[in-house]
Amino acid sequence: MEAQGSCHGPRERLLLRGEARLSDAECIALLLRTGCPGRSAEQIASDLLHRFGGLSGLAVAEVREVATVSGIGTARALALQAAFGLARRL
């Protein structure tokens, strides 16, 4: 497989570049796994970061509030909370 820059999604970019070279939105998109009709996982992730003022704001946001973002819902909000909780344990 030949690297073609922006033709690759976050998973492929992670494999090619490593986690440290991904944006916050790309990392969150990987946790979300899929988008929703008309919006990619990266677009939803960017919306989350914008709404909560970045990664640190999203990390402390209430699950109920995160779940209200279009394309998220309770299950995805809980998955994000669990990921941030694991990061804090480190």
PyMOL Python script that loads the backbone (N, CA, C, O; Angstrom):
from pymol import cmd

cmd.read_pdbstr("""\
ATOM      1  N   MET A   1       0.853  -1.178   0.000  1.00  0.00           N
ATOM      2  CA  MET A   1       0.000   0.000   0.000  1.00  0.00           C
ATOM      3  C   MET A   1       0.896   1.239   0.000  1.00  0.00           C
ATOM      4  O   MET A   1       1.796   1.364   0.831  1.00  0.00           O
ATOM      5  N   GLU A   2       0.652   2.121  -0.908  1.00  0.00           N
ATOM      6  CA  GLU A   2       1.452   3.328  -1.020  1.00  0.00           C
ATOM      7  C   GLU A   2       0.810   4.455  -0.235  1.00  0.00           C
ATOM      8  O   GLU A   2      -0.405   4.644  -0.286  1.00  0.00           O
ATOM      9  N   ALA A   3       1.623   5.200   0.488  1.00  0.00           N
ATOM     10  CA  ALA A   3       1.112   6.332   1.270  1.00  0.00           C
ATOM     11  C   ALA A   3       0.651   7.430   0.335  1.00  0.00           C
ATOM     12  O   ALA A   3       1.379   7.835  -0.571  1.00  0.00           O
ATOM     13  N   GLN A   4      -0.570   7.914   0.559  1.00  0.00           N
ATOM     14  CA  GLN A   4      -1.117   8.964  -0.277  1.00  0.00           C
ATOM     15  C   GLN A   4      -1.623  10.137   0.547  1.00  0.00           C
ATOM     16  O   GLN A   4      -2.576  10.805   0.147  1.00  0.00           O
ATOM     17  N   GLY A   5      -1.007  10.397   1.683  1.00  0.00           N
ATOM     18  CA  GLY A   5      -1.346  11.573   2.487  1.00  0.00           C
ATOM     19  C   GLY A   5      -2.770  11.593   2.960  1.00  0.00           C
ATOM     20  O   GLY A   5      -3.185  10.727   3.730  1.00  0.00           O
ATOM     21  N   SER A   6      -3.534  12.579   2.506  1.00  0.00           N
ATOM     22  CA  SER A   6      -4.878  12.815   3.016  1.00  0.00           C
ATOM     23  C   SER A   6      -5.887  11.775   2.555  1.00  0.00           C
ATOM     24  O   SER A   6      -7.038  11.823   2.988  1.00  0.00           O
ATOM     25  N   CYS A   7      -5.499  10.824   1.683  1.00  0.00           N
ATOM     26  CA  CYS A   7      -6.415   9.786   1.245  1.00  0.00           C
ATOM     27  C   CYS A   7      -6.658   8.753   2.333  1.00  0.00           C
ATOM     28  O   CYS A   7      -7.584   7.949   2.233  1.00  0.00           O
ATOM     29  N   HIS A   8      -5.847   8.771   3.348  1.00  0.00           N
ATOM     30  CA  HIS A   8      -5.962   7.797   4.423  1.00  0.00           C
ATOM     31  C   HIS A   8      -6.768   8.373   5.572  1.00  0.00           C
ATOM     32  O   HIS A   8      -6.707   9.567   5.866  1.00  0.00           O
ATOM     33  N   GLY A   9      -7.528   7.490   6.217  1.00  0.00           N
ATOM     34  CA  GLY A   9      -8.254   7.893   7.404  1.00  0.00           C
ATOM     35  C   GLY A   9      -7.356   7.841   8.622  1.00  0.00           C
ATOM     36  O   GLY A   9      -6.173   7.521   8.511  1.00  0.00           O
ATOM     37  N   PRO A  10      -7.910   8.156   9.789  1.00  0.00           N
ATOM     38  CA  PRO A  10      -7.112   8.188  11.016  1.00  0.00           C
ATOM     39  C   PRO A  10      -6.416   6.859  11.338  1.00  0.00           C
ATOM     40  O   PRO A  10      -5.278   6.860  11.806  1.00  0.00           O
ATOM     41  N   ARG A  11      -7.086   5.730  11.092  1.00  0.00           N
ATOM     42  CA  ARG A  11      -6.444   4.439  11.389  1.00  0.00           C
ATOM     43  C   ARG A  11      -5.186   4.250  10.555  1.00  0.00           C
ATOM     44  O   ARG A  11      -4.143   3.838  11.061  1.00  0.00           O
ATOM     45  N   GLU A  12      -5.304   4.557   9.269  1.00  0.00           N
ATOM     46  CA  GLU A  12      -4.163   4.396   8.381  1.00  0.00           C
ATOM     47  C   GLU A  12      -3.050   5.382   8.738  1.00  0.00           C
ATOM     48  O   GLU A  12      -1.868   5.039   8.703  1.00  0.00           O
ATOM     49  N   ARG A  13      -3.442   6.613   9.082  1.00  0.00           N
ATOM     50  CA  ARG A  13      -2.440   7.608   9.472  1.00  0.00           C
ATOM     51  C   ARG A  13      -1.742   7.185  10.769  1.00  0.00           C
ATOM     52  O   ARG A  13      -0.547   7.428  10.937  1.00  0.00           O
ATOM     53  N   LEU A  14      -2.480   6.559  11.678  1.00  0.00           N
ATOM     54  CA  LEU A  14      -1.875   6.060  12.909  1.00  0.00           C
ATOM     55  C   LEU A  14      -0.829   4.994  12.585  1.00  0.00           C
ATOM     56  O   LEU A  14       0.270   5.010  13.139  1.00  0.00           O
ATOM     57  N   LEU A  15      -1.164   4.088  11.705  1.00  0.00           N
ATOM     58  CA  LEU A  15      -0.217   3.044  11.305  1.00  0.00           C
ATOM     59  C   LEU A  15       1.012   3.630  10.617  1.00  0.00           C
ATOM     60  O   LEU A  15       2.135   3.186  10.857  1.00  0.00           O
ATOM     61  N   LEU A  16       0.795   4.631   9.757  1.00  0.00           N
ATOM     62  CA  LEU A  16       1.894   5.204   8.979  1.00  0.00           C
ATOM     63  C   LEU A  16       2.766   6.160   9.785  1.00  0.00           C
ATOM     64  O   LEU A  16       3.985   6.172   9.616  1.00  0.00           O
ATOM     65  N   ARG A  17       2.157   6.961  10.659  1.00  0.00           N
ATOM     66  CA  ARG A  17       2.874   8.045  11.338  1.00  0.00           C
ATOM     67  C   ARG A  17       3.083   7.842  12.820  1.00  0.00           C
ATOM     68  O   ARG A  17       4.027   8.385  13.395  1.00  0.00           O
ATOM     69  N   GLY A  18       2.210   7.062  13.451  1.00  0.00           N
ATOM     70  CA  GLY A  18       2.253   6.910  14.898  1.00  0.00           C
ATOM     71  C   GLY A  18       1.319   7.889  15.587  1.00  0.00           C
ATOM     72  O   GLY A  18       0.934   8.911  15.021  1.00  0.00           O
ATOM     73  N   GLU A  19       0.968   7.560  16.804  1.00  0.00           N
ATOM     74  CA  GLU A  19      -0.019   8.345  17.579  1.00  0.00           C
ATOM     75  C   GLU A  19       0.413   9.782  17.819  1.00  0.00           C
ATOM     76  O   GLU A  19      -0.412  10.694  17.778  1.00  0.00           O
ATOM     77  N   ALA A  20       1.687   9.988  18.067  1.00  0.00           N
ATOM     78  CA  ALA A  20       2.164  11.335  18.402  1.00  0.00           C
ATOM     79  C   ALA A  20       1.979  12.326  17.259  1.00  0.00           C
ATOM     80  O   ALA A  20       1.967  13.534  17.493  1.00  0.00           O
ATOM     81  N   ARG A  21       1.837  11.846  16.042  1.00  0.00           N
ATOM     82  CA  ARG A  21       1.702  12.734  14.897  1.00  0.00           C
ATOM     83  C   ARG A  21       0.253  12.970  14.490  1.00  0.00           C
ATOM     84  O   ARG A  21      -0.007  13.685  13.522  1.00  0.00           O
ATOM     85  N   LEU A  22      -0.691  12.379  15.214  1.00  0.00           N
ATOM     86  CA  LEU A  22      -2.110  12.602  14.925  1.00  0.00           C
ATOM     87  C   LEU A  22      -2.617  13.807  15.702  1.00  0.00           C
ATOM     88  O   LEU A  22      -2.125  14.113  16.788  1.00  0.00           O
ATOM     89  N   SER A  23      -3.589  14.473  15.143  1.00  0.00           N
ATOM     90  CA  SER A  23      -4.227  15.584  15.849  1.00  0.00           C
ATOM     91  C   SER A  23      -5.151  15.026  16.926  1.00  0.00           C
ATOM     92  O   SER A  23      -5.475  13.838  16.925  1.00  0.00           O
ATOM     93  N   ASP A  24      -5.567  15.889  17.838  1.00  0.00           N
ATOM     94  CA  ASP A  24      -6.537  15.478  18.862  1.00  0.00           C
ATOM     95  C   ASP A  24      -7.812  14.968  18.209  1.00  0.00           C
ATOM     96  O   ASP A  24      -8.375  13.961  18.639  1.00  0.00           O
ATOM     97  N   ALA A  25      -8.270  15.666  17.164  1.00  0.00           N
ATOM     98  CA  ALA A  25      -9.500  15.256  16.481  1.00  0.00           C
ATOM     99  C   ALA A  25      -9.339  13.877  15.850  1.00  0.00           C
ATOM    100  O   ALA A  25     -10.272  13.074  15.883  1.00  0.00           O
ATOM    101  N   GLU A  26      -8.188  13.593  15.285  1.00  0.00           N
ATOM    102  CA  GLU A  26      -7.960  12.274  14.696  1.00  0.00           C
ATOM    103  C   GLU A  26      -7.980  11.188  15.763  1.00  0.00           C
ATOM    104  O   GLU A  26      -8.541  10.115  15.537  1.00  0.00           O
ATOM    105  N   CYS A  27      -7.382  11.446  16.917  1.00  0.00           N
ATOM    106  CA  CYS A  27      -7.386  10.465  18.008  1.00  0.00           C
ATOM    107  C   CYS A  27      -8.798  10.225  18.522  1.00  0.00           C
ATOM    108  O   CYS A  27      -9.178   9.082  18.773  1.00  0.00           O
ATOM    109  N   ILE A  28      -9.565  11.272  18.679  1.00  0.00           N
ATOM    110  CA  ILE A  28     -10.950  11.122  19.134  1.00  0.00           C
ATOM    111  C   ILE A  28     -11.769  10.387  18.073  1.00  0.00           C
ATOM    112  O   ILE A  28     -12.608   9.552  18.409  1.00  0.00           O
ATOM    113  N   ALA A  29     -11.533  10.689  16.810  1.00  0.00           N
ATOM    114  CA  ALA A  29     -12.242  10.002  15.725  1.00  0.00           C
ATOM    115  C   ALA A  29     -11.994   8.498  15.779  1.00  0.00           C
ATOM    116  O   ALA A  29     -12.897   7.709  15.500  1.00  0.00           O
ATOM    117  N   LEU A  30     -10.789   8.104  16.132  1.00  0.00           N
ATOM    118  CA  LEU A  30     -10.499   6.677  16.268  1.00  0.00           C
ATOM    119  C   LEU A  30     -11.329   6.051  17.390  1.00  0.00           C
ATOM    120  O   LEU A  30     -11.791   4.917  17.263  1.00  0.00           O
ATOM    121  N   LEU A  31     -11.517   6.779  18.474  1.00  0.00           N
ATOM    122  CA  LEU A  31     -12.351   6.268  19.561  1.00  0.00           C
ATOM    123  C   LEU A  31     -13.816   6.185  19.142  1.00  0.00           C
ATOM    124  O   LEU A  31     -14.525   5.259  19.537  1.00  0.00           O
ATOM    125  N   LEU A  32     -14.270   7.147  18.345  1.00  0.00           N
ATOM    126  CA  LEU A  32     -15.662   7.155  17.886  1.00  0.00           C
ATOM    127  C   LEU A  32     -15.921   6.051  16.861  1.00  0.00           C
ATOM    128  O   LEU A  32     -17.033   5.531  16.762  1.00  0.00           O
ATOM    129  N   ARG A  33     -14.886   5.702  16.104  1.00  0.00           N
ATOM    130  CA  ARG A  33     -14.896   4.641  15.094  1.00  0.00           C
ATOM    131  C   ARG A  33     -15.630   4.990  13.812  1.00  0.00           C
ATOM    132  O   ARG A  33     -15.093   4.748  12.731  1.00  0.00           O
ATOM    133  N   THR A  34     -16.823   5.543  13.879  1.00  0.00           N
ATOM    134  CA  THR A  34     -17.573   5.862  12.667  1.00  0.00           C
ATOM    135  C   THR A  34     -18.232   7.225  12.819  1.00  0.00           C
ATOM    136  O   THR A  34     -18.380   7.750  13.923  1.00  0.00           O
ATOM    137  N   GLY A  35     -18.613   7.770  11.702  1.00  0.00           N
ATOM    138  CA  GLY A  35     -19.358   9.016  11.704  1.00  0.00           C
ATOM    139  C   GLY A  35     -20.846   8.726  11.739  1.00  0.00           C
ATOM    140  O   GLY A  35     -21.287   7.705  12.266  1.00  0.00           O
ATOM    141  N   CYS A  36     -21.603   9.637  11.173  1.00  0.00           N
ATOM    142  CA  CYS A  36     -23.040   9.461  11.045  1.00  0.00           C
ATOM    143  C   CYS A  36     -23.411   9.994   9.672  1.00  0.00           C
ATOM    144  O   CYS A  36     -22.562  10.595   9.014  1.00  0.00           O
ATOM    145  N   PRO A  37     -24.623   9.805   9.215  1.00  0.00           N
ATOM    146  CA  PRO A  37     -24.968  10.262   7.868  1.00  0.00           C
ATOM    147  C   PRO A  37     -24.607  11.742   7.651  1.00  0.00           C
ATOM    148  O   PRO A  37     -25.088  12.627   8.359  1.00  0.00           O
ATOM    149  N   GLY A  38     -23.755  11.977   6.664  1.00  0.00           N
ATOM    150  CA  GLY A  38     -23.377  13.340   6.312  1.00  0.00           C
ATOM    151  C   GLY A  38     -22.199  13.911   7.080  1.00  0.00           C
ATOM    152  O   GLY A  38     -21.744  15.013   6.772  1.00  0.00           O
ATOM    153  N   ARG A  39     -21.687  13.180   8.086  1.00  0.00           N
ATOM    154  CA  ARG A  39     -20.577  13.689   8.904  1.00  0.00           C
ATOM    155  C   ARG A  39     -19.611  12.569   9.242  1.00  0.00           C
ATOM    156  O   ARG A  39     -20.015  11.501   9.702  1.00  0.00           O
ATOM    157  N   SER A  40     -18.346  12.822   9.013  1.00  0.00           N
ATOM    158  CA  SER A  40     -17.323  11.832   9.338  1.00  0.00           C
ATOM    159  C   SER A  40     -17.042  11.847  10.839  1.00  0.00           C
ATOM    160  O   SER A  40     -17.420  12.778  11.549  1.00  0.00           O
ATOM    161  N   ALA A  41     -16.373  10.801  11.300  1.00  0.00           N
ATOM    162  CA  ALA A  41     -15.967  10.743  12.701  1.00  0.00           C
ATOM    163  C   ALA A  41     -15.045  11.916  13.027  1.00  0.00           C
ATOM    164  O   ALA A  41     -15.113  12.466  14.126  1.00  0.00           O
ATOM    165  N   GLU A  42     -14.180  12.307  12.080  1.00  0.00           N
ATOM    166  CA  GLU A  42     -13.288  13.447  12.317  1.00  0.00           C
ATOM    167  C   GLU A  42     -14.067  14.757  12.452  1.00  0.00           C
ATOM    168  O   GLU A  42     -13.703  15.611  13.260  1.00  0.00           O
ATOM    169  N   GLN A  43     -15.121  14.919  11.677  1.00  0.00           N
ATOM    170  CA  GLN A  43     -15.939  16.130  11.797  1.00  0.00           C
ATOM    171  C   GLN A  43     -16.638  16.180  13.147  1.00  0.00           C
ATOM    172  O   GLN A  43     -16.700  17.233  13.781  1.00  0.00           O
ATOM    173  N   ILE A  44     -17.160  15.055  13.583  1.00  0.00           N
ATOM    174  CA  ILE A  44     -17.809  15.002  14.890  1.00  0.00           C
ATOM    175  C   ILE A  44     -16.794  15.299  15.984  1.00  0.00           C
ATOM    176  O   ILE A  44     -17.082  16.049  16.916  1.00  0.00           O
ATOM    177  N   ALA A  45     -15.604  14.710  15.873  1.00  0.00           N
ATOM    178  CA  ALA A  45     -14.543  14.943  16.858  1.00  0.00           C
ATOM    179  C   ALA A  45     -14.160  16.419  16.907  1.00  0.00           C
ATOM    180  O   ALA A  45     -13.970  16.977  17.987  1.00  0.00           O
ATOM    181  N   SER A  46     -14.047  17.046  15.752  1.00  0.00           N
ATOM    182  CA  SER A  46     -13.724  18.480  15.702  1.00  0.00           C
ATOM    183  C   SER A  46     -14.814  19.306  16.366  1.00  0.00           C
ATOM    184  O   SER A  46     -14.524  20.268  17.077  1.00  0.00           O
ATOM    185  N   ASP A  47     -16.073  18.931  16.134  1.00  0.00           N
ATOM    186  CA  ASP A  47     -17.186  19.621  16.783  1.00  0.00           C
ATOM    187  C   ASP A  47     -17.097  19.498  18.305  1.00  0.00           C
ATOM    188  O   ASP A  47     -17.329  20.471  19.022  1.00  0.00           O
ATOM    189  N   LEU A  48     -16.764  18.309  18.794  1.00  0.00           N
ATOM    190  CA  LEU A  48     -16.621  18.103  20.238  1.00  0.00           C
ATOM    191  C   LEU A  48     -15.538  19.003  20.814  1.00  0.00           C
ATOM    192  O   LEU A  48     -15.744  19.667  21.830  1.00  0.00           O
ATOM    193  N   LEU A  49     -14.386  19.019  20.160  1.00  0.00           N
ATOM    194  CA  LEU A  49     -13.283  19.840  20.648  1.00  0.00           C
ATOM    195  C   LEU A  49     -13.632  21.313  20.647  1.00  0.00           C
ATOM    196  O   LEU A  49     -13.280  22.040  21.576  1.00  0.00           O
ATOM    197  N   HIS A  50     -14.316  21.752  19.621  1.00  0.00           N
ATOM    198  CA  HIS A  50     -14.716  23.166  19.543  1.00  0.00           C
ATOM    199  C   HIS A  50     -15.724  23.502  20.637  1.00  0.00           C
ATOM    200  O   HIS A  50     -15.594  24.516  21.323  1.00  0.00           O
ATOM    201  N   ARG A  51     -16.719  22.649  20.791  1.00  0.00           N
ATOM    202  CA  ARG A  51     -17.775  22.914  21.773  1.00  0.00           C
ATOM    203  C   ARG A  51     -17.252  22.947  23.207  1.00  0.00           C
ATOM    204  O   ARG A  51     -17.721  23.751  24.013  1.00  0.00           O
ATOM    205  N   PHE A  52     -16.293  22.088  23.537  1.00  0.00           N
ATOM    206  CA  PHE A  52     -15.809  21.988  24.906  1.00  0.00           C
ATOM    207  C   PHE A  52     -14.474  22.681  25.126  1.00  0.00           C
ATOM    208  O   PHE A  52     -13.849  22.516  26.174  1.00  0.00           O
ATOM    209  N   GLY A  53     -14.040  23.446  24.152  1.00  0.00           N
ATOM    210  CA  GLY A  53     -12.841  24.254  24.325  1.00  0.00           C
ATOM    211  C   GLY A  53     -11.541  23.476  24.289  1.00  0.00           C
ATOM    212  O   GLY A  53     -10.557  23.875  24.910  1.00  0.00           O
ATOM    213  N   GLY A  54     -11.533  22.367  23.564  1.00  0.00           N
ATOM    214  CA  GLY A  54     -10.310  21.585  23.433  1.00  0.00           C
ATOM    215  C   GLY A  54     -10.353  20.293  24.211  1.00  0.00           C
ATOM    216  O   GLY A  54     -11.363  19.937  24.819  1.00  0.00           O
ATOM    217  N   LEU A  55      -9.252  19.612  24.178  1.00  0.00           N
ATOM    218  CA  LEU A  55      -9.151  18.292  24.785  1.00  0.00           C
ATOM    219  C   LEU A  55      -9.355  18.329  26.296  1.00  0.00           C
ATOM    220  O   LEU A  55     -10.034  17.464  26.849  1.00  0.00           O
ATOM    221  N   SER A  56      -8.776  19.321  26.967  1.00  0.00           N
ATOM    222  CA  SER A  56      -8.915  19.371  28.432  1.00  0.00           C
ATOM    223  C   SER A  56     -10.364  19.629  28.841  1.00  0.00           C
ATOM    224  O   SER A  56     -10.828  19.078  29.839  1.00  0.00           O
ATOM    225  N   GLY A  57     -11.073  20.446  28.095  1.00  0.00           N
ATOM    226  CA  GLY A  57     -12.482  20.694  28.396  1.00  0.00           C
ATOM    227  C   GLY A  57     -13.346  19.473  28.133  1.00  0.00           C
ATOM    228  O   GLY A  57     -14.259  19.173  28.903  1.00  0.00           O
ATOM    229  N   LEU A  58     -13.061  18.777  27.057  1.00  0.00           N
ATOM    230  CA  LEU A  58     -13.804  17.558  26.744  1.00  0.00           C
ATOM    231  C   LEU A  58     -13.542  16.489  27.803  1.00  0.00           C
ATOM    232  O   LEU A  58     -14.446  15.736  28.165  1.00  0.00           O
ATOM    233  N   ALA A  59     -12.324  16.424  28.291  1.00  0.00           N
ATOM    234  CA  ALA A  59     -11.952  15.413  29.275  1.00  0.00           C
ATOM    235  C   ALA A  59     -12.723  15.540  30.584  1.00  0.00           C
ATOM    236  O   ALA A  59     -12.914  14.545  31.283  1.00  0.00           O
ATOM    237  N   VAL A  60     -13.167  16.740  30.925  1.00  0.00           N
ATOM    238  CA  VAL A  60     -13.884  16.939  32.191  1.00  0.00           C
ATOM    239  C   VAL A  60     -15.375  17.219  31.992  1.00  0.00           C
ATOM    240  O   VAL A  60     -16.098  17.467  32.957  1.00  0.00           O
ATOM    241  N   ALA A  61     -15.826  17.177  30.747  1.00  0.00           N
ATOM    242  CA  ALA A  61     -17.244  17.450  30.462  1.00  0.00           C
ATOM    243  C   ALA A  61     -18.129  16.325  31.001  1.00  0.00           C
ATOM    244  O   ALA A  61     -17.721  15.165  31.063  1.00  0.00           O
ATOM    245  N   GLU A  62     -19.323  16.689  31.378  1.00  0.00           N
ATOM    246  CA  GLU A  62     -20.301  15.718  31.869  1.00  0.00           C
ATOM    247  C   GLU A  62     -20.784  14.834  30.716  1.00  0.00           C
ATOM    248  O   GLU A  62     -20.989  15.313  29.600  1.00  0.00           O
ATOM    249  N   VAL A  63     -20.960  13.554  30.993  1.00  0.00           N
ATOM    250  CA  VAL A  63     -21.411  12.607  29.978  1.00  0.00           C
ATOM    251  C   VAL A  63     -22.716  13.079  29.340  1.00  0.00           C
ATOM    252  O   VAL A  63     -22.875  13.011  28.121  1.00  0.00           O
ATOM    253  N   ARG A  64     -23.639  13.552  30.159  1.00  0.00           N
ATOM    254  CA  ARG A  64     -24.933  13.997  29.622  1.00  0.00           C
ATOM    255  C   ARG A  64     -24.776  15.125  28.616  1.00  0.00           C
ATOM    256  O   ARG A  64     -25.482  15.167  27.609  1.00  0.00           O
ATOM    257  N   GLU A  65     -23.850  16.041  28.886  1.00  0.00           N
ATOM    258  CA  GLU A  65     -23.639  17.157  27.977  1.00  0.00           C
ATOM    259  C   GLU A  65     -22.957  16.700  26.690  1.00  0.00           C
ATOM    260  O   GLU A  65     -23.336  17.132  25.601  1.00  0.00           O
ATOM    261  N   VAL A  66     -21.961  15.836  26.808  1.00  0.00           N
ATOM    262  CA  VAL A  66     -21.279  15.316  25.623  1.00  0.00           C
ATOM    263  C   VAL A  66     -22.262  14.540  24.751  1.00  0.00           C
ATOM    264  O   VAL A  66     -22.206  14.620  23.524  1.00  0.00           O
ATOM    265  N   ALA A  67     -23.157  13.793  25.381  1.00  0.00           N
ATOM    266  CA  ALA A  67     -24.123  12.971  24.657  1.00  0.00           C
ATOM    267  C   ALA A  67     -25.090  13.786  23.812  1.00  0.00           C
ATOM    268  O   ALA A  67     -25.696  13.255  22.881  1.00  0.00           O
ATOM    269  N   THR A  68     -25.242  15.070  24.123  1.00  0.00           N
ATOM    270  CA  THR A  68     -26.172  15.905  23.354  1.00  0.00           C
ATOM    271  C   THR A  68     -25.601  16.368  22.018  1.00  0.00           C
ATOM    272  O   THR A  68     -26.336  16.886  21.177  1.00  0.00           O
ATOM    273  N   VAL A  69     -24.295  16.188  21.813  1.00  0.00           N
ATOM    274  CA  VAL A  69     -23.680  16.592  20.550  1.00  0.00           C
ATOM    275  C   VAL A  69     -24.155  15.650  19.447  1.00  0.00           C
ATOM    276  O   VAL A  69     -24.166  14.433  19.627  1.00  0.00           O
ATOM    277  N   SER A  70     -24.540  16.206  18.327  1.00  0.00           N
ATOM    278  CA  SER A  70     -25.030  15.419  17.199  1.00  0.00           C
ATOM    279  C   SER A  70     -24.007  14.369  16.784  1.00  0.00           C
ATOM    280  O   SER A  70     -22.845  14.685  16.529  1.00  0.00           O
ATOM    281  N   GLY A  71     -24.452  13.115  16.718  1.00  0.00           N
ATOM    282  CA  GLY A  71     -23.573  12.029  16.323  1.00  0.00           C
ATOM    283  C   GLY A  71     -22.891  11.328  17.477  1.00  0.00           C
ATOM    284  O   GLY A  71     -22.122  10.393  17.254  1.00  0.00           O
ATOM    285  N   ILE A  72     -23.152  11.755  18.719  1.00  0.00           N
ATOM    286  CA  ILE A  72     -22.480  11.137  19.868  1.00  0.00           C
ATOM    287  C   ILE A  72     -23.421  10.174  20.590  1.00  0.00           C
ATOM    288  O   ILE A  72     -23.289   8.962  20.414  1.00  0.00           O
ATOM    289  N   GLY A  73     -24.339  10.651  21.370  1.00  0.00           N
ATOM    290  CA  GLY A  73     -25.214   9.769  22.139  1.00  0.00           C
ATOM    291  C   GLY A  73     -24.522   9.259  23.397  1.00  0.00           C
ATOM    292  O   GLY A  73     -23.335   9.504  23.615  1.00  0.00           O
ATOM    293  N   THR A  74     -25.280   8.554  24.210  1.00  0.00           N
ATOM    294  CA  THR A  74     -24.790   8.110  25.509  1.00  0.00           C
ATOM    295  C   THR A  74     -23.644   7.105  25.401  1.00  0.00           C
ATOM    296  O   THR A  74     -22.657   7.222  26.128  1.00  0.00           O
ATOM    297  N   ALA A  75     -23.754   6.126  24.513  1.00  0.00           N
ATOM    298  CA  ALA A  75     -22.723   5.083  24.420  1.00  0.00           C
ATOM    299  C   ALA A  75     -21.367   5.684  24.038  1.00  0.00           C
ATOM    300  O   ALA A  75     -20.351   5.327  24.634  1.00  0.00           O
ATOM    301  N   ARG A  76     -21.335   6.565  23.079  1.00  0.00           N
ATOM    302  CA  ARG A  76     -20.073   7.177  22.671  1.00  0.00           C
ATOM    303  C   ARG A  76     -19.541   8.127  23.742  1.00  0.00           C
ATOM    304  O   ARG A  76     -18.333   8.196  23.969  1.00  0.00           O
ATOM    305  N   ALA A  77     -20.429   8.849  24.392  1.00  0.00           N
ATOM    306  CA  ALA A  77     -19.997   9.742  25.470  1.00  0.00           C
ATOM    307  C   ALA A  77     -19.366   8.943  26.606  1.00  0.00           C
ATOM    308  O   ALA A  77     -18.365   9.371  27.181  1.00  0.00           O
ATOM    309  N   LEU A  78     -19.934   7.800  26.931  1.00  0.00           N
ATOM    310  CA  LEU A  78     -19.372   6.938  27.973  1.00  0.00           C
ATOM    311  C   LEU A  78     -18.022   6.370  27.546  1.00  0.00           C
ATOM    312  O   LEU A  78     -17.106   6.272  28.363  1.00  0.00           O
ATOM    313  N   ALA A  79     -17.892   5.996  26.278  1.00  0.00           N
ATOM    314  CA  ALA A  79     -16.613   5.477  25.777  1.00  0.00           C
ATOM    315  C   ALA A  79     -15.525   6.540  25.891  1.00  0.00           C
ATOM    316  O   ALA A  79     -14.394   6.236  26.271  1.00  0.00           O
ATOM    317  N   LEU A  80     -15.866   7.787  25.561  1.00  0.00           N
ATOM    318  CA  LEU A  80     -14.901   8.879  25.696  1.00  0.00           C
ATOM    319  C   LEU A  80     -14.531   9.089  27.158  1.00  0.00           C
ATOM    320  O   LEU A  80     -13.358   9.275  27.483  1.00  0.00           O
ATOM    321  N   GLN A  81     -15.531   9.059  28.044  1.00  0.00           N
ATOM    322  CA  GLN A  81     -15.255   9.230  29.466  1.00  0.00           C
ATOM    323  C   GLN A  81     -14.326   8.122  29.968  1.00  0.00           C
ATOM    324  O   GLN A  81     -13.419   8.385  30.757  1.00  0.00           O
ATOM    325  N   ALA A  82     -14.545   6.902  29.519  1.00  0.00           N
ATOM    326  CA  ALA A  82     -13.689   5.788  29.933  1.00  0.00           C
ATOM    327  C   ALA A  82     -12.259   5.984  29.430  1.00  0.00           C
ATOM    328  O   ALA A  82     -11.305   5.706  30.158  1.00  0.00           O
ATOM    329  N   ALA A  83     -12.103   6.458  28.199  1.00  0.00           N
ATOM    330  CA  ALA A  83     -10.765   6.692  27.644  1.00  0.00           C
ATOM    331  C   ALA A  83     -10.033   7.773  28.434  1.00  0.00           C
ATOM    332  O   ALA A  83      -8.854   7.621  28.755  1.00  0.00           O
ATOM    333  N   PHE A  84     -10.724   8.854  28.743  1.00  0.00           N
ATOM    334  CA  PHE A  84     -10.098   9.914  29.540  1.00  0.00           C
ATOM    335  C   PHE A  84      -9.790   9.419  30.953  1.00  0.00           C
ATOM    336  O   PHE A  84      -8.775   9.802  31.535  1.00  0.00           O
ATOM    337  N   GLY A  85     -10.654   8.575  31.503  1.00  0.00           N
ATOM    338  CA  GLY A  85     -10.407   8.016  32.818  1.00  0.00           C
ATOM    339  C   GLY A  85      -9.161   7.132  32.827  1.00  0.00           C
ATOM    340  O   GLY A  85      -8.375   7.183  33.773  1.00  0.00           O
ATOM    341  N   LEU A  86      -8.979   6.341  31.806  1.00  0.00           N
ATOM    342  CA  LEU A  86      -7.765   5.525  31.700  1.00  0.00           C
ATOM    343  C   LEU A  86      -6.523   6.399  31.602  1.00  0.00           C
ATOM    344  O   LEU A  86      -5.501   6.100  32.220  1.00  0.00           O
ATOM    345  N   ALA A  87      -6.607   7.474  30.831  1.00  0.00           N
ATOM    346  CA  ALA A  87      -5.478   8.389  30.697  1.00  0.00           C
ATOM    347  C   ALA A  87      -5.117   9.000  32.041  1.00  0.00           C
ATOM    348  O   ALA A  87      -3.937   9.148  32.359  1.00  0.00           O
ATOM    349  N   ARG A  88      -6.126   9.356  32.833  1.00  0.00           N
ATOM    350  CA  ARG A  88      -5.854   9.931  34.149  1.00  0.00           C
ATOM    351  C   ARG A  88      -5.165   8.916  35.064  1.00  0.00           C
ATOM    352  O   ARG A  88      -4.331   9.294  35.887  1.00  0.00           O
ATOM    353  N   ARG A  89      -5.500   7.654  34.929  1.00  0.00           N
ATOM    354  CA  ARG A  89      -4.900   6.611  35.777  1.00  0.00           C
ATOM    355  C   ARG A  89      -3.405   6.460  35.506  1.00  0.00           C
ATOM    356  O   ARG A  89      -2.658   6.007  36.373  1.00  0.00           O
ATOM    357  N   LEU A  90      -2.977   6.834  34.320  1.00  0.00           N
ATOM    358  CA  LEU A  90      -1.544   6.734  34.015  1.00  0.00           C
ATOM    359  C   LEU A  90      -0.769   7.701  34.874  1.00  0.00           C
ATOM    360  O   LEU A  90       0.456   7.773  34.772  1.00  0.00           O
TER     361      LEU A  90
END
""", "prot")
cmd.dss("prot")
cmd.show_as("cartoon", "prot")
cmd.util.cbc("prot")
cmd.orient("prot")
